[in-house]
Amino acid sequence: MQVPLYQAKAEFFRMLGHPVRIRVLELLQSGPLPVRELLKEIDIEPSNLSQQLAVLRRSGIVVSVRDGATVSYALAGGDVADLLKAARRILTELLVGQSELLAELRHADESTLPPQRQG
């Protein structure tokens, strides 16, 4: 039985739904990085990073390359970087909208407050 597309998309976004995985993907946008460099940038235990990298590798959005004792990771394709850029644009628009709403609320509060007495 084939999984419906909407369910496959939900699983994909669920897989992305971890801060460490998102951070790894952001770091890999600039090119392949060895695990030691990822550990410098992400303040977590090596075993935790290893688990998160395994999830990303199993999903097929990152690949690993071994060079002697060094294992490096890279994005499997440019579409992931495009997805992260789209997410950044969407979040920026949401935050701009929220800050405009906050400014409107503050302005409305100021205009409805009773004048302060001079003492």
C-alpha positions in Angstrom: 0.0 0.0 0.0 1.4 3.3 -1.0 1.7 6.2 1.5 -0.3 9.3 0.5 1.8 12.2 -0.6 0.5 14.4 2.3 1.6 11.8 4.8 5.0 11.5 3.2 5.4 15.3 3.4 4.3 15.2 7.1 7.0 12.6 7.8 9.6 14.7 6.0 8.7 17.8 8.0 8.7 15.7 11.2 12.2 14.5 10.4 13.3 18.2 10.1 11.6 19.1 13.3 14.6 19.0 15.6 16.8 22.1 16.3 20.1 20.2 16.0 19.1 18.8 12.6 18.1 22.2 11.4 21.4 23.7 12.7 23.4 20.9 10.9 21.6 21.6 7.6 22.3 25.4 8.0 26.0 24.7 8.6 26.3 22.4 5.7 24.9 25.0 3.3 28.4 26.4 2.9 29.9 23.0 2.0 30.9 19.7 3.6 32.1 19.7 7.2 33.9 17.1 9.3 32.1 16.0 12.5 34.7 17.8 14.6 33.7 21.2 13.0 30.0 20.5 13.5 30.7 19.7 17.2 32.5 23.1 17.5 29.5 24.9 16.2 26.8 22.9 18.0 27.1 22.6 21.7 26.0 19.0 22.2 27.4 15.6 23.1 29.1 13.7 20.3 26.7 10.8 20.7 23.7 13.1 20.3 25.2 14.7 17.2 25.8 11.2 15.8 22.2 10.3 16.4 20.9 13.4 14.6 23.3 12.9 11.7 22.1 9.3 11.3 18.5 10.5 11.0 19.5 13.0 8.3 21.6 10.4 6.5 18.8 7.8 6.6 16.4 10.4 5.2 18.8 11.0 2.3 19.2 14.7 2.7 22.8 14.5 3.8 25.6 12.2 2.8 28.7 11.2 4.6 32.2 10.8 3.2 35.1 9.1 5.0 38.7 10.3 4.4 40.9 8.1 6.6 39.7 8.7 10.2 37.7 11.8 9.3 34.1 11.7 8.4 32.5 14.7 6.7 28.9 15.4 5.9 27.4 17.3 3.1 23.9 18.2 1.8 22.8 15.6 -0.8 21.4 18.4 -3.0 20.7 22.1 -3.3 17.0 21.7 -2.7 17.5 21.5 1.1 19.3 24.8 1.1 16.4 26.3 -0.9 14.0 24.9 1.6 15.9 26.5 4.5 16.0 29.9 2.6 12.2 29.7 2.0 11.7 28.9 5.7 13.8 32.0 6.6 11.7 34.2 4.3 8.4 32.9 5.7 9.6 33.4 9.3 10.8 36.9 8.5 7.4 37.8 7.0 5.7 36.3 10.1 7.9 38.3 12.5 7.5 41.5 10.6 3.7 41.0 10.7 3.9 40.3 14.5 6.0 43.4 15.2 3.6 45.6 13.2 0.7 44.1 15.2 2.6 44.7 18.5 3.2 48.3 17.5 -0.5 48.8 16.7 -1.5 47.3 20.1 1.0 49.5 21.9 -0.3 52.6 20.1 -3.9 51.6 20.9 -3.0 51.1 24.6 -1.4 54.5 24.8 -4.4 56.2 23.3 -6.8 54.6 25.7 -4.9 55.2 28.9 -6.2 58.0 31.2 -3.9 61.0 31.3 -1.5 60.9 34.2 -2.0 63.5 37.0 0.7 66.0 37.7 1.6 65.9 41.3 
